[in-house]
């Protein structure tokens, strides 16, 4: 199968290094049910999410807007969505409809089985700092979020490990276009590490806002050994925090609430075709100069990505002229902003590849602890960047930077609403289920 994530490479899988999963965590407090599902693919479309939510809701009675489905965003998995900006890449085939149907079925199975296999548990909600896995891929020391959020669940009867929910804001791009093996990249290594050290635990891994985050300046090579090194680094940070938890950190009486807001996002005006072509020529010249002068690998890769972005900007400029950009925008909007409340902690689910600054803004605005899941419940045809952004990500997007502000405001509003809506409900049960996809 074609592996999506790097342009201009006919990257057909030659084997499976590690399995991709759909992992589901069900939470119920007696009156409210929540389901969190993470899928080891590059993206999930809004259409696929709606289909899966409807099927799971029919089988479990969980309200569709209480179900969060996100893509982990590995660049070593099959294509899942059509991206307008990549249309002129001659190596990129359309998503395989048979695989889309297969992934959809596995998501439904994971969510449904999690609900039906629920067991009583006690939970601790916490986080740790996991620096060193990566950072801002444009400017080392630039905006980043090293916090790994987690929900750790133990069985109520035996106290043994049951489930571990983790969210971390970092692009899973240790592996590059020369790798033709299916893989969950470094998060797959993180999961394996945690399972080895917490026997019996199931791990669900979400990716937070990471549009400008990657291992680029932390990496030693683009190998599976390097994915293992960085994945285990994150795993160790998570495990150390779990091992430091005290009995009083766990509770079985954690009230839940959930809901969504649908928001219109402002579109971005593309360059004219002439301006896009001029910028492409300039990007190619800069990339050639760095190659000839022997620049550092990180700078060369950034310049190469700028060429990719400039090529895609030409595609979008032409698509703007024929009206295709607006057609694709209508497929993405109104966009869903979802907020789940678990005790005094909020989980915000946002679609698309957002820059990390938007996730940090939501955390600052939250009336309690907050974690942010990106690529949730749909995609936005590329990145949502900040107003100051330039280069690859700014060129690969059809929405304006203000779209990020709109989603931050919606998430903040929902969190304030649920802050005043908390119930005290005895009893809680959780279970996690994962199935290979």
C-alpha angles and dihedrals in degrees: 000000000000111000111219124215111073126062129233095019123111089218107180118176116252098183148336118272093177132353125261116229144200105215125189133194117193120198126184131173098185097270105035129049127199130184124193116191126184120192125198096228134105095252144343122223123229088241093056091047092051091050093049094045092051093050093046092047091052090052098043109018089236106147111250092236089057090062119087117194118183139173118237087211103226111175089211098069136085124286113269107173141031112246115200095209090058095051095107093054101110093202096057116095124194117266114281106252091208091056092046089054091047093051091047091054092049092050090052092048093049094049095044095046092048090056096046094045095050118148134184114270146165120232139206120194115203145128142217139204112254106181122167099048091095141302143192106349095207101044122020104228092025123127112316140147115225093176116117110200119209145179112201118196128194127190111262094219102047103014089231123143114280111163142351121200115197134181123186131169106232135112110246092227107124087117115066137195094289090068115086097178123108108244145154087227117217096340088062088057090047090055093048092049093051093046091052093052097039103045112211096017123131116212126212114191125196127183118231126209104313108151090129098027127096142138089255097119096034098049128107097186141346095250138118088249089059092047086053092049095051094039091053090047089059091042092053092051090051093045094049090055092048092050089053093056117115128214091255090060090070127079137174094198105074117145118220137205134168144179147137145236124212113216136184113234124211114244127233122240109231126221118266113263091252093051092046091052091049091052091049091055091050093049091051091050092051092048091050091049093053091048092051094046093046099240122188115284094247093054092045091052091049090052091048090052089050088058090051090050093048090052090051090048088060089052091050092047090057091044090053090056093054096042098249094121092061091047091054091047090056089055090057101042147121084038121216121238110189129191126190121188120208110179107304092341127093127206114199118198116201130177124235135025104302126188112251092248090074092054090049090050091054091050090052092049096046118110088221139004112325137191123191126214117197130198085040126157094349144345136263103215094263138326134355102209135184122261090256095053123114137169130039101354094043090053094047101065141078098203128077123244088253087070088073091052090051091054092046090053092048093049092047091050093051092048091053090049093052092044089071094041102062118134128199105231125170120227132033137190133194139178136172126213130182131187128187116251 
